[in-house]
Amino acid sequence: MRTTWVIAADSNRARVFELSDSGHKLREIEDMLNPEARQMEREQVTDAGGRFGQGGQGGEGGPGNLGPGARGQAHTSEPQQSVREHEVEMFSKQLGRYLDQARNEHRFDRLRVIAAPKFLGLIRQNMSKEVQKMVEEEIPKNISGFESREVEQYLRQLPH
């Protein structure tokens, strides 16, 4: 008997379903949430970005101050990755570790991944090579909010 797992995921939620051999009985076995990704970024960030001025040595303002004509030339630095993007990446890594552990425990033989397009890429990046070999199908669509029966119906209408 071969066990197929179906992952329905987006940056906020990853649901793991087990599909029976007949392909018609779907059972949800895990529901992973990423509540941090849902929070507004401004709620998570408490410090403003760093400020850099142009000018510097000497001049009218004295040593270390902005030089003449430098007024208004400071700019705010932006982090290379936002807090939300970091949380989403960490969530995809958590999912990757979960799948690798389940693979080591022989809990599934095949994997079908249905995820929001951008998150699908992150999942792919954070899967071990061994788990990647078990992926039977990848579908760039967000169905993580579907009811279980809707996920089952969606799977039935896919061509095979």
C-alpha positions as CSV (number, residue, x, y, z in Angstrom):
1,M,0.0,0.0,0.0
2,R,1.4,3.4,-1.0
3,T,0.6,6.5,0.9
4,T,0.3,9.8,-0.8
5,W,0.4,13.1,1.2
6,V,-1.1,16.2,-0.2
7,I,0.2,19.6,1.0
8,A,-2.1,22.6,0.6
9,A,-0.2,25.7,1.7
10,D,0.3,29.4,1.6
11,S,2.5,31.7,3.6
12,N,0.0,31.6,6.5
13,R,-1.0,28.0,6.7
14,A,0.1,24.5,5.6
15,R,-2.3,21.6,5.7
16,V,-1.2,18.0,5.3
17,F,-3.7,15.5,4.0
18,E,-3.3,11.8,3.6
19,L,-4.8,10.3,0.4
20,S,-6.0,6.7,0.4
21,D,-4.8,4.3,-2.4
22,S,-8.1,4.6,-4.1
23,G,-7.4,8.4,-4.4
24,H,-10.9,9.3,-3.1
25,K,-10.6,9.4,0.7
26,L,-8.8,12.4,2.0
27,R,-7.9,12.7,5.7
28,E,-6.3,15.9,7.2
29,I,-3.4,14.9,9.5
30,E,-1.7,18.2,10.2
31,D,-2.6,21.9,10.2
32,M,0.4,24.2,10.6
33,L,-0.2,27.9,11.2
34,N,2.1,30.8,10.7
35,P,0.4,33.6,12.7
36,E,3.4,35.9,12.5
37,A,3.0,36.2,8.8
38,R,-0.5,37.5,9.3
39,Q,0.5,40.3,11.6
40,M,1.1,43.7,10.1
41,E,4.7,44.4,9.6
42,R,4.5,47.6,11.5
43,E,3.3,45.7,14.6
44,Q,6.4,43.5,14.5
45,V,9.0,46.2,13.8
46,T,9.7,48.5,16.7
47,D,12.8,50.3,15.5
48,A,13.0,52.6,12.5
49,G,15.6,51.9,9.8
50,G,19.1,53.3,10.1
51,R,19.8,56.8,8.7
52,F,22.8,57.7,6.7
53,G,23.9,61.3,6.0
54,Q,26.1,62.5,3.3
55,G,28.8,64.9,4.2
56,G,30.9,64.4,7.2
57,Q,34.4,65.6,8.0
58,G,34.5,69.2,9.2
59,G,32.6,71.9,7.4
60,E,30.2,74.4,9.1
61,G,28.6,71.8,11.3
62,G,31.9,70.7,12.9
63,P,33.6,67.3,12.8
64,G,31.3,64.4,12.2
65,N,28.2,66.5,11.4
66,L,26.6,67.0,8.1
67,G,28.5,69.3,5.9
68,P,27.2,72.4,4.1
69,G,24.5,71.6,1.6
70,A,24.0,68.1,3.0
71,R,20.6,69.1,4.6
72,G,17.9,66.8,3.4
73,Q,20.2,64.3,1.8
74,A,19.9,61.6,4.5
75,H,18.0,58.5,3.6
76,T,16.6,55.6,5.4
77,S,18.1,52.2,4.8
78,E,15.7,49.3,4.1
79,P,16.4,45.8,5.4
80,Q,17.1,43.4,2.6
81,Q,14.3,41.1,3.8
82,S,11.2,42.4,5.6
83,V,10.1,40.9,8.9
84,R,7.1,39.3,7.1
85,E,9.3,37.8,4.4
86,H,11.7,36.4,7.0
87,E,8.7,34.8,8.9
88,V,7.4,33.3,5.7
89,E,10.8,31.8,4.9
90,M,11.1,30.4,8.4
91,F,7.7,28.8,8.0
92,S,8.7,27.2,4.7
93,K,11.8,25.8,6.5
94,Q,9.7,24.5,9.3
95,L,7.4,22.7,6.7
96,G,10.5,21.3,5.0
97,R,11.9,19.9,8.3
98,Y,8.4,18.4,9.0
99,L,8.3,16.7,5.6
100,D,11.9,15.4,6.0
101,Q,11.2,13.9,9.4
102,A,8.0,12.3,8.1
103,R,9.9,10.8,5.2
104,N,12.5,9.4,7.6
105,E,9.6,7.8,9.5
106,H,8.2,6.3,6.2
107,R,4.9,8.1,6.7
108,F,4.4,8.8,3.0
109,D,5.6,7.4,-0.3
110,R,4.5,10.2,-2.7
111,L,3.9,13.9,-2.3
112,R,1.6,16.3,-4.1
113,V,2.2,20.0,-3.3
114,I,-0.5,22.6,-4.0
115,A,0.6,26.0,-2.9
116,A,0.4,29.7,-3.6
117,P,2.9,30.3,-6.4
118,K,5.5,32.3,-4.5
119,F,5.3,30.0,-1.5
120,L,5.6,26.9,-3.7
121,G,9.0,28.2,-4.7
122,L,10.0,28.6,-1.0
123,I,8.8,25.1,-0.2
124,R,10.8,23.7,-3.1
125,Q,13.9,25.5,-1.9
126,N,13.5,24.2,1.7
127,M,12.8,20.5,0.9
128,S,15.6,18.0,1.3
129,K,16.7,16.3,-1.9
130,E,15.2,13.1,-0.6
131,V,11.8,14.7,-0.2
132,Q,12.0,16.4,-3.6
133,K,12.4,12.9,-5.2
134,M,9.1,11.9,-3.7
135,V,7.2,14.9,-5.2
136,E,4.7,13.5,-7.8
137,E,3.1,16.8,-8.6
138,E,3.3,20.5,-7.9
139,I,0.4,22.9,-8.5
140,P,0.8,26.6,-8.2
141,K,-2.6,27.4,-6.6
142,N,-3.7,28.6,-3.2
143,I,-6.3,26.2,-1.8
144,S,-5.2,26.2,1.8
145,G,-8.4,27.9,2.9
146,F,-10.6,25.3,1.3
147,E,-12.7,23.0,3.5
148,S,-11.4,19.4,3.4
149,R,-14.3,18.2,1.1
150,E,-13.4,21.1,-1.3
151,V,-9.8,20.0,-1.3
152,E,-10.9,16.5,-2.1
153,Q,-13.2,17.7,-4.9
154,Y,-10.4,19.8,-6.3
155,L,-8.1,16.8,-6.4
156,R,-10.7,14.7,-8.2
157,Q,-11.1,17.2,-11.0
158,L,-7.4,17.3,-11.7
159,P,-6.3,15.4,-14.8
160,H,-4.3,12.2,-14.2
